């Protein structure tokens, strides 16, 4: 019942052409394949070890009406799909459906998890749960771009943090890696990192402190229509040339988000945060360079959310 890795993220969007152009032109992803179904169509993008499905169509309008553009599914490979599904349902997940023969279960908010086999989640680099038409591959990205996923940052409602940490432990075999209450100016937030047994999947869960007045995380939850993915962190080999290249491609950075290189128990993490390219101003992206580090310092979480809020207020 243990999760091994993330096969792909699926991002729902109203404007697939614009969103695909952002990831290809600004972030350096490669368009790998297309899938057309009855009520939706998807484009598969890839860079390093990261795969992203960009999906639009009438079949996803309920999600878009409630949340706007955002991550709707995090597909995970498992050592035993059937056992993982049973464990997830026993832990409180709801069955969402199937993609071909592969089960889909609820995760947090309206974000689901498609469960794929660890030894067969991909065929020729394409997720097995869709019927893909490959497109011409472009030359490999230059050094300094995205090499892999660092972590997934998730916002959940106040008072639910322990519940979700326990859920990911019982459903998918994650362990609680770190957790604390972090000061955010006048507000405090709670945060916990859960990690897969394979150590290839890190999820940061953050929630408003239920004992404090509404603040920055509450604002995200309101704009997003509930819990959701707040950002994806991407690893790069060398952040300095990567940042220069991304700036040259048109990536906008958060104001005041040039945070000092953080340090956890494994080493420092130079990092940079993009401004959200989406209308709801929710989902955004992070670049991290690991120097012997496996995760990220929890003290940096508070600084990040303050930077997000300052940028949002300054952009009004």
C-alpha positions as CSV (number, residue, x, y, z in Angstrom):
1,X,0.0,0.0,0.0
2,X,3.0,2.3,-0.3
3,X,3.2,5.2,-2.8
4,X,6.5,5.2,-4.8
5,X,6.4,8.3,-6.9
6,X,4.3,11.0,-8.6
7,X,3.6,9.9,-12.2
8,X,2.1,13.3,-13.2
9,X,0.1,16.3,-12.1
10,X,-3.1,17.3,-14.0
11,X,-3.9,21.0,-14.2
12,X,-7.4,22.0,-15.2
13,X,-7.6,25.3,-17.1
14,X,-10.1,27.4,-19.0
15,X,-7.5,28.4,-21.6
16,X,-5.4,25.4,-22.6
17,X,-3.6,27.2,-25.4
18,X,-2.5,30.0,-23.1
19,X,-1.5,27.7,-20.3
20,X,0.5,25.3,-22.5
21,X,2.3,28.3,-24.0
22,X,3.3,29.5,-20.5
23,X,4.8,26.2,-19.6
24,X,6.5,25.7,-22.9
25,X,7.7,29.2,-23.7
26,X,8.3,30.6,-20.2
27,X,9.2,27.5,-18.1
28,X,10.9,25.3,-20.8
29,X,8.6,22.3,-20.8
30,X,8.3,20.1,-23.9
31,X,5.0,19.2,-25.5
32,X,5.1,15.4,-25.6
33,X,1.6,14.2,-26.6
34,X,-2.1,15.0,-26.9
35,X,-5.2,13.2,-25.8
36,X,-8.7,14.0,-27.0
37,X,-11.7,12.6,-25.2
38,X,-15.5,13.1,-25.4
39,X,-15.8,16.0,-22.9
40,X,-12.1,17.2,-22.5
41,X,-8.7,17.3,-24.1
42,X,-5.3,17.2,-22.6
43,X,-1.7,18.1,-23.5
44,X,1.2,16.2,-21.8
45,X,4.2,18.3,-21.0
46,X,7.5,17.1,-19.7
47,X,10.7,18.5,-18.3
48,X,13.3,16.5,-16.3
49,X,11.4,14.1,-14.2
50,X,8.3,16.2,-14.1
51,X,5.2,15.4,-16.2
52,X,2.2,17.8,-16.3
53,X,-1.1,17.2,-18.0
54,X,-2.9,20.4,-19.0
55,X,-6.7,19.7,-19.5
56,X,-9.6,21.8,-20.6
57,X,-13.2,21.1,-21.8
58,X,-16.8,21.0,-20.7
59,X,-16.3,17.9,-18.5
60,X,-14.3,19.9,-15.9
61,X,-16.4,23.0,-15.6
62,X,-17.5,22.3,-12.0
63,X,-13.9,22.3,-10.8
64,X,-13.1,25.5,-12.7
65,X,-16.3,27.3,-11.5
66,X,-15.3,26.6,-7.9
67,X,-11.5,26.8,-7.9
68,X,-10.4,28.4,-11.2
69,X,-7.3,27.1,-12.8
70,X,-5.4,24.6,-10.6
71,X,-4.1,21.2,-9.9
72,X,-7.0,18.7,-9.9
73,X,-5.2,15.4,-9.8
74,X,-1.9,14.1,-8.5
75,X,-1.3,10.7,-10.0
76,X,0.8,8.4,-7.9
77,X,2.5,5.1,-8.6
78,X,2.1,2.4,-6.0
79,X,3.7,-0.9,-5.2
80,X,0.2,-2.5,-5.1
81,X,-2.6,-0.5,-6.6
82,X,-5.5,-2.7,-5.3
83,X,-4.1,-2.7,-1.7
84,X,-3.4,1.1,-1.8
85,X,-7.0,1.7,-3.0
86,X,-8.3,-0.4,-0.1
87,X,-6.1,1.4,2.4
88,X,-7.2,4.8,1.1
89,X,-10.9,4.0,1.3
90,X,-10.4,2.6,4.8
91,X,-8.6,5.8,5.8
92,X,-11.6,7.9,4.6
93,X,-11.0,8.5,0.9
94,X,-13.9,8.5,-1.5
95,X,-13.9,6.5,-4.7
96,X,-13.9,9.1,-7.5
97,X,-14.0,6.7,-10.5
98,X,-11.5,5.1,-12.8
99,X,-9.3,6.1,-15.7
100,X,-9.5,3.1,-17.9
101,X,-8.9,0.3,-15.3
102,X,-7.0,2.5,-12.8
103,X,-8.7,3.7,-9.7
104,X,-9.1,7.4,-8.7
105,X,-9.6,8.3,-5.0
106,X,-10.1,11.6,-3.2
107,X,-7.2,13.4,-1.6
108,X,-7.7,16.9,-0.1
109,X,-10.5,19.3,-1.1
110,X,-11.4,18.5,-4.7
111,X,-8.0,17.2,-5.6
112,X,-7.9,13.5,-6.4
113,X,-5.2,10.8,-6.7
114,X,-5.1,8.4,-9.7
115,X,-3.3,5.2,-8.6
116,X,-1.0,3.7,-11.1
117,X,1.3,0.6,-10.8
118,X,4.9,1.3,-9.9
119,X,6.2,-1.0,-12.7
120,X,3.8,0.1,-15.4
121,X,2.6,3.6,-14.8
122,X,4.3,4.8,-17.9
123,X,4.8,3.3,-21.4
124,X,7.4,5.0,-23.5
125,X,7.1,8.0,-21.1
126,X,3.3,8.3,-21.5
127,X,0.9,7.7,-18.6
128,X,-1.0,4.4,-19.3
129,X,-4.4,5.8,-18.2
130,X,-4.9,7.9,-21.4
131,X,-4.8,7.3,-25.1
132,X,-2.0,9.5,-26.4
133,X,-1.0,10.8,-29.8
134,X,2.7,11.6,-29.5
135,X,4.1,14.9,-30.8
136,X,7.6,15.5,-32.1
137,X,10.1,15.7,-29.3
138,X,12.2,18.8,-29.0
139,X,15.9,18.9,-28.1
140,X,16.7,18.2,-24.4
141,X,16.7,21.2,-22.1
142,X,20.0,22.8,-21.3
143,X,21.7,22.5,-17.9
144,X,20.2,24.6,-15.1
145,X,16.6,24.0,-15.9
146,X,14.1,21.7,-14.1
147,X,15.4,18.3,-13.3
148,X,12.8,16.9,-10.9
149,X,10.0,17.7,-8.4
150,X,11.1,19.0,-5.1
151,X,7.8,19.1,-3.2
152,X,4.1,19.8,-3.4
153,X,2.7,22.6,-1.1
154,X,-0.9,22.2,0.0
155,X,-3.2,24.5,2.0
156,X,-6.0,22.9,4.0
157,X,-8.6,24.3,6.4
158,X,-7.9,25.2,10.0
159,X,-8.1,22.4,12.4
160,X,-7.6,19.7,9.7
161,X,-3.8,19.4,9.6
162,X,-3.5,16.4,11.8
163,X,-6.4,14.7,10.1
164,X,-4.7,15.0,6.7
165,X,-1.3,14.0,8.0
166,X,-2.9,10.8,9.5
167,X,-4.8,10.2,6.2
168,X,-1.6,10.2,4.1
169,X,0.1,7.9,6.6
170,X,-2.8,5.4,6.7
171,X,-3.8,5.6,3.0
172,X,-0.5,5.9,1.3
173,X,2.2,4.9,3.7
174,X,3.6,8.4,4.3
175,X,5.5,9.4,7.4
176,X,5.4,12.7,9.3
177,X,8.7,14.3,8.7
178,X,8.4,17.7,10.3
179,X,5.8,19.9,11.8
180,X,5.4,23.1,13.8
181,X,3.6,26.3,14.4
182,X,5.1,29.1,12.3
183,X,4.7,32.9,13.0
184,X,3.4,34.9,10.1
185,X,3.6,38.5,11.3
186,X,0.5,38.9,13.5
187,X,-0.9,35.5,12.5
188,X,0.4,32.0,13.1
189,X,0.0,29.0,10.8
190,X,0.5,25.2,11.3
191,X,2.6,23.2,8.9
192,X,3.6,19.6,8.6
193,X,5.7,17.7,5.9
194,X,4.6,14.2,5.0
195,X,7.0,11.9,3.0
196,X,6.5,8.7,1.1
197,X,8.4,5.6,2.3
198,X,10.3,5.8,-1.0
199,X,11.4,9.3,0.0
200,X,10.5,10.5,-3.5
201,X,7.3,12.4,-2.6
202,X,7.2,15.3,-0.2
203,X,3.9,17.0,0.6
204,X,3.9,20.2,2.7
205,X,0.5,20.7,4.4
206,X,-0.2,24.1,5.8
207,X,-3.3,25.4,7.7
208,X,-4.3,28.6,9.5
209,X,-4.0,28.5,13.3
210,X,-7.6,28.0,14.4
211,X,-6.8,30.1,17.5
212,X,-6.0,33.3,15.6
213,X,-7.9,35.8,13.5
214,X,-8.3,35.1,9.7
215,X,-5.2,35.9,7.7
216,X,-3.1,35.0,4.7
217,X,-3.9,31.3,4.5
218,X,-7.6,32.0,4.9
219,X,-7.3,34.4,2.0
220,X,-5.8,31.6,-0.2
221,X,-8.6,29.2,0.9
222,X,-11.2,31.8,0.0
223,X,-9.7,32.5,-3.4
224,X,-9.3,28.8,-4.1
225,X,-12.7,27.8,-2.9
226,X,-11.2,25.5,-0.3
227,X,-8.1,23.3,0.1
228,X,-5.8,23.0,-2.8
229,X,-2.3,22.9,-4.2
230,X,-0.7,26.3,-3.5
231,X,2.6,25.7,-5.3
232,X,4.8,23.1,-7.0
233,X,8.5,23.3,-6.2
234,X,10.9,22.3,-9.0
235,X,14.5,21.3,-8.6
236,X,17.2,22.8,-10.8
237,X,20.9,21.9,-10.9
238,X,22.2,25.5,-10.7
239,X,19.7,28.1,-9.7
240,X,21.7,31.2,-10.8
241,X,21.7,30.5,-14.5
242,X,18.2,28.9,-14.2
243,X,16.8,32.1,-12.7
244,X,18.4,34.2,-15.4
245,X,17.0,32.0,-18.1
246,X,13.5,32.0,-16.6
247,X,13.5,35.8,-16.3
248,X,14.6,36.0,-19.9
249,X,11.6,33.8,-20.8
250,X,9.2,36.2,-19.1
251,X,8.7,34.5,-15.7
252,X,7.6,37.1,-13.1
253,X,8.8,36.7,-9.5
254,X,7.0,37.5,-6.3
255,X,7.9,40.8,-4.8
256,X,10.1,40.6,-1.8
257,X,10.4,36.8,-2.3
258,X,14.2,36.7,-2.7
259,X,14.5,34.8,0.5
260,X,17.8,33.9,2.0
261,X,19.1,30.5,1.2
262,X,17.4,28.3,3.8
263,X,19.1,25.4,5.5
264,X,17.6,22.2,6.9
265,X,19.4,19.2,8.4
266,X,20.9,18.2,5.1
267,X,22.2,21.5,3.7
268,X,21.2,24.9,2.2
269,X,18.4,25.5,-0.3
270,X,18.7,28.5,-2.6
271,X,15.2,29.1,-3.9
272,X,13.0,31.5,-5.9
273,X,9.2,31.9,-6.3
274,X,7.2,32.8,-9.4
275,X,4.2,35.0,-9.4
276,X,1.0,33.0,-10.2
277,X,0.1,33.1,-13.9
278,X,-3.5,32.3,-13.2
279,X,-6.4,34.6,-12.8
280,X,-7.4,33.4,-9.3
281,X,-3.8,34.2,-8.1
282,X,-3.5,30.9,-6.3
283,X,-1.2,28.3,-7.9
284,X,2.4,29.4,-8.5
285,X,5.8,27.7,-8.8
286,X,9.1,27.6,-7.0
287,X,12.7,26.8,-8.1
288,X,15.0,25.1,-5.6
289,X,18.6,24.1,-5.9
290,X,19.5,21.4,-3.4
291,X,23.1,21.3,-2.1
292,X,23.0,18.1,-0.2
293,X,19.5,18.8,1.0
294,X,16.5,16.4,0.8
295,X,13.8,18.7,1.9
296,X,13.4,22.4,2.9
297,X,13.5,24.3,6.2
298,X,10.2,24.7,7.9
299,X,11.2,28.2,9.1
300,X,11.1,29.3,5.4
301,X,7.4,28.4,5.1
302,X,6.3,31.5,7.1
303,X,8.6,33.8,5.0
304,X,7.1,32.4,1.8
305,X,3.5,33.0,2.8
306,X,4.4,36.6,3.9
307,X,6.0,37.2,0.5
308,X,2.9,35.8,-1.3
309,X,0.6,38.1,0.7
310,X,2.8,41.2,0.2
311,X,2.8,40.6,-3.5
312,X,-0.9,40.1,-3.7
313,X,-1.6,43.3,-1.8
314,X,0.9,45.3,-3.9
315,X,-0.7,44.0,-7.1
316,X,-4.2,45.3,-6.2
